[in-house]
Amino acid sequence: MKERIKLIKPYITFEEISSELEEVFNSGQLTKGPHVAKFIKSLTDYTGSSYAIPMTSATTALTMCLKVLGIKKGDKVAISDFSFPATANVVEDVEATPIFIDVDKNTYNMCVEDLRSKLDDKVKAVIFVDALGNPSGIDEIKSVCEEFGIPLIEDSACAIGSSVNGVKVGSIADLTCFSFHPRKLLTTGEGGAILTNNHEYASWLEMKANHGASGLRGKVFDFVDFGYNYRMSEIQALMGWKQIVKLDDITGRRNLIAKKYAQGLQPLGMKRQEATEGIYHNIQSLVFTVPETIKRDDLIEYLAEHNIESTLGTYCMSGTTFYSKKYNTIQPIAQWLENHTITLPCYDGVDLQRVISVITSFFYLNRKK
Ligand SMILES: *Cc1c(COP(=O)(O)O)cnc(C)c1O
């Protein structure tokens, strides 16, 4: 059996951080120190956003975005339906109602016409998802939000490093959330961040993420509100900073690999997720749709038999057991994409010729049947 081809590979090694890591341990300062400050600055420098607030995950980040906007019971939040379920879960968590918006079959992102048709006075926020890191269509959605005066949250859990007409994701929507989970391009083990240009949002979020403390009362912390602990440690921040400085090189190389894959797979009728004009996609995940004649699950299984990892694109949230039972409103294109997309291994050194030839032989066997 040939060597296993894994689906993902982190872009950080122990060697890269070992000496600074040793300094962190020797200093005894494991949180709220210089590495967190440095990582925050690198996030604002890199994205062009005015403020960055580290969080424990994209999920906590999204929840706090809904809270800073005052979203509550009785409100509706319109969300892209093709995403990891966390995007819908945060809406449930603040007791609001998710309104599932179907997506475009080529970009996999929120469909602007479907959003327009579902807007009403109760929709108090929109969460646009950069599906698999692709921000295509955010501009049109932003215009609609501005037209109706609805705040826009960008679930950019997968999209750090992507941009729209040269503007990096992180400074486009009113609030943007990143994830630093190991499945994402930049990882701190677990972690996330909120980016915003709004000073009031930023100071409220910083205070809430730090037990409700803001400034001093005499010589001690002033607790001006109740709060949470959503801070990041020095070790995580060090990991994050080490990767952000090389992120553009990483996404550039992933784009080259993606292009080679597409050349090999398009003749089979496999179609790559599309980035529209002016969009730079970080290729957080390399996703193709398979033709209707091919059973996607059988293809994943066949690849696994050849020691190659792959998985589906992502989920149709409205079709999950919980959301379909509660709301009974499955979005057809999102559901189609959940059933017909496949994510392939995409990183430096991946043996893509082997992946392509295994997929080609699967298609060949299928046609013979
Ligand atoms: C991964 C992901 C999340 C959740 O991120 P965590 O940091 O694991 O909480 C949310 N939304 C999308 C689109 C994701 O891909």
The ligand as a Tripos MOL2 file, in Angstrom:
@<TRIPOS>MOLECULE
LIG
   15    15     1     0     0
SMALL
NO_CHARGES

@<TRIPOS>ATOM
      1 C1        -14.7700   25.9980   11.1740 C.3       1 LIG1
      2 C2        -15.9140   26.8920   10.9890 C.ar      1 LIG1
      3 C3        -16.5910   27.4680   12.0840 C.ar      1 LIG1
      4 C4        -16.2540   27.1170   13.5070 C.3       1 LIG1
      5 O1        -14.9610   27.5000   13.8520 O.3       1 LIG1
      6 P1        -14.3870   27.1170   15.3080 P.3       1 LIG1
      7 O2        -13.1780   27.9770   15.4590 O.co2     1 LIG1
      8 O3        -14.0460   25.6720   15.2720 O.co2     1 LIG1
      9 O4        -15.4390   27.4450   16.2960 O.co2     1 LIG1
     10 C5        -17.6220   28.3610   11.8260 C.ar      1 LIG1
     11 N1        -17.9760   28.6770   10.5670 N.ar      1 LIG1
     12 C6        -17.3640   28.1320    9.4990 C.ar      1 LIG1
     13 C7        -17.7760   28.5460    8.1190 C.3       1 LIG1
     14 C8        -16.3240   27.2040    9.6810 C.ar      1 LIG1
     15 O5        -15.7300   26.6600    8.6070 O.3       1 LIG1
@<TRIPOS>BOND
     1     1     2 1
     2     2     3 ar
     3     2    14 ar
     4     3     4 1
     5     3    10 ar
     6     4     5 1
     7     5     6 1
     8     6     7 2
     9     6     8 1
    10     6     9 1
    11    10    11 ar
    12    11    12 ar
    13    12    13 1
    14    12    14 ar
    15    14    15 1
@<TRIPOS>SUBSTRUCTURE
     1 LIG1         1 GROUP 0 **** ****
